[in-house]
Amino acid sequence: MYSHTHHQSDQPILDVQHLTVRYNGRAALENVTFHLHVGERVAIVGPNGAGKSTLIKVVAGVLPPTAGEVKIFGSTPGRHVCIGYIPQRSQVDWNFPVTVADVVMMGRFAKLGPFNWPRARDWDAVRRALETVDLADLASRQIGQLSGGQQQRMFIARALAQEAELMLMDEPLTGLDTPSQEGILDLLDRLKRENVTVMVATHDLDQAASHFDRIMLLNHRLVAFGEPGSVLHTDNLLKAYGGRLKPVDGQTVLSVDSCCDEGEHG
C-alpha cells in the first residue's frame, strides 16, 4: 500500500540541524542549522558556488546530506508530498514532448500512488492551478513554446496542484524581464496569503530585501539569518561575498559578483 509521511503538527515545517554536504572531499555546505515557520517567505542569497542550490536539493529530498539532518514536520523529506520543488530552468529539457497540463498533472502523481490513473478531481485541480497562474489558455501547449515567465508559472501551478505546503524555488527570476519577475512575485504574495511556506534562492539582494520576510546569507556556512535589515549590512556582506568596498555617488557600497547560482556553472 502506498503511504505518505504524516506531519507532526508540533514540529517546524522545516528544521535543518548541522547540515553538511561534501562533493569530492570539498564542503558545499558545512554545519548549517536553521528552521522555518509556516507561511513565511525566505530568500537564500550568497555568492556563486555558495551552496544555495545544494541546500534546496537536500531539503527537497533529491540530494542526500553527508552529515546532519533535515526534518519536514518532524521527519525526513523523502516521502513528503507537501514539498514543491522548482529547479533552475537551465536544468529542464524544454524539448521534451509534454504539454503544460501534463507537467501540472505531475503534481498530482504523488497523491495518486503507483498504477492509479488521474480522475476528474485531479484534472479539476490541474485546471484550478492553471487558472490561478493565468495559463489556462496554454494548457495544451508544448512546454518549450512558453516564455521564461510562463515556464516558471507552470511549475508554480504544478506545486499548487500538488497542494504543496513548502515550495522550494531555485533562481526562479533569473533571466526574466521585469514584468515577468513582477508576475512571479505577485504569485508568491498570493501563496503567502494561503499560508504556503516559500524558500527561494536568488542573487538579487534588492528583491530579497523588498519581498521576503527573512534572508539567509550563505557561503557554505550560514553567515546570517534574519530580517533583511539585520542581515544585509556591510560586515555580513563582506563575510559572505569577500567583495570590496568602493565609493558610488558619495556612498560606500559593496561590489560583489552574483550573476547566477552555482548550478548554472555545471
C-alpha positions in Angstrom: 0.0 0.0 0.0 1.3 3.4 -0.9 1.6 5.7 2.1 3.0 9.1 2.8 4.8 10.5 5.9 2.4 12.1 8.3 3.0 15.5 9.8 3.8 16.2 13.4 1.9 19.4 14.0 4.0 20.5 16.9 7.2 20.4 14.8 8.5 23.2 12.4 7.6 22.9 8.8 11.4 22.8 8.1 14.1 22.1 10.7 17.7 21.8 9.5 20.3 20.7 12.0 24.1 20.7 11.5 23.8 20.0 7.7 27.0 19.2 5.9 27.2 18.2 2.2 30.6 17.3 0.6 31.5 16.8 -3.1 34.8 15.0 -3.7 36.0 15.9 -0.3 35.1 19.6 -0.5 32.3 21.1 1.5 29.3 22.6 -0.4 27.6 23.2 2.9 29.0 22.9 6.4 27.3 22.8 9.7 24.2 24.7 8.6 21.4 25.0 11.2 18.1 26.9 10.9 14.3 26.4 10.9 11.3 27.9 9.1 7.9 29.0 10.3 4.7 28.1 8.5 3.7 30.7 5.9 6.9 32.7 5.9 8.9 33.6 2.8 12.7 33.2 2.9 15.3 34.3 0.4 18.6 32.5 0.2 21.4 34.8 -1.0 25.1 34.4 -1.4 27.9 34.3 -4.0 28.2 31.9 -6.9 29.0 28.4 -5.6 27.9 29.2 -2.0 25.7 26.2 -1.7 22.2 27.7 -2.4 21.2 25.1 -5.0 22.6 22.3 -2.8 20.6 23.4 0.2 17.4 23.4 -1.8 18.0 20.0 -3.3 18.8 18.5 0.1 15.6 19.9 1.6 13.6 18.7 -1.5 15.0 15.2 -0.8 16.7 14.8 -4.2 20.2 15.0 -2.7 21.4 13.2 0.5 23.3 15.1 3.2 26.8 14.0 4.2 26.0 14.7 7.8 23.3 16.4 9.9 19.6 16.1 9.2 16.6 17.8 7.6 13.2 17.3 9.0 9.8 18.3 7.4 7.2 18.5 10.2 9.4 16.1 12.2 10.5 13.5 9.6 12.9 13.3 6.7 11.9 14.7 3.3 11.8 11.5 1.3 8.1 10.7 1.4 6.6 14.1 2.0 4.2 15.0 -0.8 3.9 18.5 0.6 7.2 19.7 -0.9 7.0 21.5 -4.2 10.5 21.7 -5.9 11.1 24.1 -8.8 14.5 23.7 -10.3 16.5 26.2 -12.3 15.1 26.5 -15.8 18.6 25.6 -17.2 18.2 22.1 -15.7 15.0 21.3 -17.6 14.8 19.6 -21.0 12.4 22.0 -22.7 12.2 19.9 -25.9 10.6 17.0 -24.0 7.2 16.3 -25.7 4.9 17.1 -22.8 2.2 19.8 -22.6 1.7 22.4 -19.8 -1.2 20.4 -18.5 0.9 17.2 -18.4 3.5 18.9 -16.2 1.0 20.4 -13.9 -0.6 16.9 -13.6 2.7 15.6 -12.4 2.0 17.4 -9.2 -0.9 15.0 -8.6 1.0 11.8 -9.2 2.5 11.5 -5.6 -1.0 11.7 -4.2 -2.4 9.1 -6.7 0.2 6.5 -5.9 1.5 3.9 -8.4 -0.7 2.3 -11.1 -3.6 4.8 -10.5 -4.8 7.0 -13.3 -5.9 10.6 -12.8 -9.5 11.1 -12.0 -11.9 14.0 -12.6 -10.9 15.7 -9.3 -7.3 15.5 -10.3 -8.0 17.3 -13.6 -10.1 19.8 -11.7 -7.1 20.5 -9.5 -4.9 21.0 -12.6 -7.5 23.3 -14.2 -7.7 25.4 -11.0 -3.9 25.7 -10.7 -3.6 26.8 -14.3 -6.3 29.4 -13.8 -4.5 30.7 -10.7 -1.3 31.3 -12.6 -3.1 32.6 -15.8 -2.1 29.7 -18.0 -5.4 28.0 -18.6 -5.4 29.0 -22.3 -2.0 27.4 -22.8 -2.8 24.1 -21.2 -2.2 22.1 -24.4 1.0 23.9 -25.5 4.3 22.1 -25.5 6.5 23.4 -22.7 9.3 24.6 -24.9 6.9 27.1 -26.6 6.4 29.0 -23.4 8.3 32.2 -22.4 10.6 32.1 -19.4 8.0 33.7 -17.1 5.3 31.3 -18.3 7.6 28.3 -17.6 8.1 29.4 -14.0 4.3 29.9 -13.6 3.8 26.4 -15.0 6.0 25.0 -12.2 4.2 27.0 -9.6 0.9 25.6 -11.0 2.4 22.1 -10.6 3.1 22.8 -6.9 -0.4 24.2 -6.5 -1.9 21.1 -8.0 0.2 19.1 -5.6 -1.2 21.1 -2.7 2.4 21.9 -1.6 2.9 23.4 1.8 6.6 24.1 1.4 7.7 25.5 -2.0 11.4 25.5 -2.9 12.4 27.6 -5.9 15.9 27.7 -7.3 16.7 31.1 -9.0 13.1 31.5 -10.4 13.6 35.1 -11.5 16.9 34.7 -13.3 16.7 35.6 -17.0 13.2 37.0 -16.8 12.2 40.5 -17.9 10.8 42.9 -15.3 7.1 42.3 -15.9 7.7 38.5 -15.7 9.6 38.9 -12.4 6.8 41.1 -11.0 4.2 38.4 -12.1 6.1 35.7 -10.2 6.5 37.9 -7.1 2.7 38.6 -7.2 2.1 34.9 -7.2 4.4 34.5 -4.2 2.3 37.1 -2.4 -0.8 35.0 -3.1 0.9 31.9 -1.8 1.8 33.7 1.4 -1.8 34.6 1.9 -2.6 30.9 1.5 0.0 30.0 4.2 2.4 28.3 1.8 6.0 28.5 3.1 8.4 29.6 0.3 12.2 29.3 0.2 13.8 31.0 -2.8 17.4 31.0 -3.9 18.1 34.4 -5.6 21.1 36.6 -6.5 19.1 39.9 -6.3 19.7 41.4 -2.9 17.3 44.3 -3.5 14.4 41.9 -4.3 15.4 39.7 -1.3 15.1 42.8 1.0 11.9 44.1 -0.6 9.8 40.9 -1.0 10.9 38.4 1.7 10.3 38.1 5.4 13.7 36.8 6.2 17.0 36.5 4.4 19.5 33.6 4.7 23.0 34.8 3.8 25.0 31.7 2.8 28.6 31.0 1.8 29.0 27.2 2.6 28.3 28.2 6.2 25.4 30.2 7.5 26.7 33.8 7.7 23.5 35.4 8.9 19.7 34.6 9.0 17.0 37.1 10.0 15.0 40.1 8.8 16.6 42.0 5.9 17.7 44.9 7.9 19.7 42.8 10.3 21.3 40.6 7.6 22.2 42.9 4.7 24.8 45.1 6.3 28.4 45.6 5.3 30.1 43.3 7.8 27.9 40.3 6.9 28.2 41.0 3.1 31.9 41.2 3.3 32.0 37.8 5.2 29.7 36.2 2.6 30.9 37.7 -0.7 34.5 38.6 0.1 33.9 41.7 -2.1 35.4 45.1 -1.9 34.2 48.5 -0.8 34.1 51.3 -3.3 32.6 54.8 -3.4 29.5 55.3 -5.5 27.7 58.7 -5.6 29.2 59.7 -2.3 28.2 56.5 -0.5 30.3 53.4 0.3 28.9 50.3 -1.2 29.9 46.6 -1.6 30.9 45.5 -5.0 30.0 41.8 -5.5 29.7 39.4 -8.4 26.4 37.5 -8.0 25.2 37.0 -11.6 24.0 33.5 -11.2 23.9 30.4 -8.9 26.3 27.5 -8.7 24.0 25.2 -10.6 24.4 27.4 -13.7 28.1 26.7 -13.8 27.7 23.0 -14.1 
